């Protein structure tokens, strides 16, 4: 049982490192959504491995929150893109940039928050991984 939990933690650590690298590179940022889904599934599997009544470790919570924030930022980016095409078609390209500027600023801020939280969660997951005997 301990060995299984330790290997799942190692898998989470590797996936979170890969997702952090993907978040740093703008071209690969949208591909990180697949790692979000994989990390979410592994965290739910790990949650069932702990005894009932125990709290989820802080590293898992941080990782789960950062994955959810990144998932929301990708959805926000998709909405911004679709709205940009619609507004550009109807009112012109310059007007669409002006209207979507606040949404794009929020997207960038959420993406930066997700990146910072992902780095912190990588450190916490590694500490929890090394604490397992």
C-alpha positions in Angstrom: 0.0 0.0 0.0 2.8 2.5 0.9 4.7 1.6 -2.2 1.6 2.3 -4.3 1.0 5.7 -2.7 4.7 6.6 -3.1 4.6 5.7 -6.8 1.5 7.8 -7.3 3.2 10.7 -5.6 6.2 10.3 -7.9 3.8 10.2 -10.9 2.1 13.4 -9.6 5.5 15.1 -9.1 6.6 14.2 -12.7 3.3 15.4 -14.2 3.3 18.6 -12.3 6.9 19.4 -13.4 5.9 18.7 -17.0 2.8 20.9 -16.6 4.9 23.7 -15.1 7.2 23.6 -18.1 4.2 23.7 -20.4 2.8 26.7 -18.5 6.0 28.6 -19.0 6.1 28.0 -22.7 3.1 29.9 -24.4 2.9 27.5 -27.3 2.4 24.4 -25.1 0.2 26.1 -22.5 -3.0 24.7 -24.1 -1.6 21.2 -24.1 -1.2 21.3 -20.4 -5.0 20.9 -20.0 -4.4 17.1 -20.7 -2.0 17.0 -17.7 -4.6 18.8 -15.6 -7.1 16.0 -16.3 -4.5 13.3 -15.6 -3.4 15.0 -12.3 -7.1 15.4 -11.3 -7.7 11.7 -11.8 -4.5 10.7 -9.9 -5.4 13.0 -7.0 -8.9 11.4 -6.8 -7.2 7.9 -6.8 -4.8 9.0 -4.1 -7.7 10.4 -2.0 -9.2 7.0 -1.9 -5.9 5.5 -0.6 -6.0 7.6 2.6 -8.0 6.4 5.6 -11.4 7.9 6.0 -11.5 11.0 8.2 -7.9 12.1 7.3 -7.4 15.4 5.6 -5.9 15.7 2.2 -2.2 16.8 2.4 -1.5 20.4 1.5 0.6 19.5 -1.5 -2.3 17.6 -3.1 -4.7 20.5 -2.3 -2.4 23.1 -3.8 -1.9 20.9 -6.9 -5.6 20.4 -7.3 -6.3 24.1 -6.9 -3.7 25.1 -9.4 -4.9 22.6 -12.0 -8.5 23.9 -11.6 -7.3 27.5 -12.0 -5.3 26.5 -15.1 -8.4 24.7 -16.5 -10.5 27.8 -15.9 -7.9 30.0 -17.6 -7.9 27.8 -20.7 -11.7 28.0 -20.8 -11.4 31.8 -20.4 -8.9 31.9 -23.3 -11.4 29.9 -25.5 -14.2 32.3 -24.7 -12.0 35.3 -25.5 -11.0 33.8 -28.8 -14.6 33.0 -29.9 -15.8 36.4 -28.7 -12.9 38.1 -30.6 -13.9 36.4 -33.8 -17.5 37.3 -33.4 -16.9 41.0 -32.5 -14.2 41.3 -35.2 -16.7 40.0 -37.8 -19.5 42.3 -36.6 -17.7 45.5 -35.5 -14.2 45.4 -36.8 -10.9 44.2 -35.6 -9.8 47.3 -33.6 -13.1 47.4 -31.7 -12.7 43.7 -30.7 -9.3 44.3 -29.3 -10.6 47.2 -27.2 -13.6 45.2 -25.9 -11.6 42.1 -25.0 -8.6 43.8 -23.4 -10.0 43.4 -19.8 -10.8 39.7 -20.5 -7.2 39.1 -21.8 -5.7 40.9 -18.8 -7.7 38.7 -16.5 -6.6 35.6 -18.5 -2.9 36.6 -18.2 -3.2 37.2 -14.4 -5.0 33.9 -13.8 -2.3 32.1 -15.9 0.5 33.8 -13.8 -1.3 32.8 -10.6 -1.6 29.2 -11.9 2.1 29.1 -12.7 3.1 30.4 -9.2 0.7 27.9 -7.5 2.0 25.1 -9.7 5.6 25.8 -8.7 4.7 25.9 -5.0 2.7 22.6 -5.4 5.7 20.9 -7.1 7.8 21.7 -4.0 5.1 20.6 -1.6 4.5 17.3 -3.5 8.2 16.6 -3.5 8.4 17.2 0.2 5.4 14.8 0.8 7.0 12.3 -1.5 10.3 12.2 0.4 8.4 12.0 3.7 6.8 8.7 2.7 8.9 5.8 4.0 
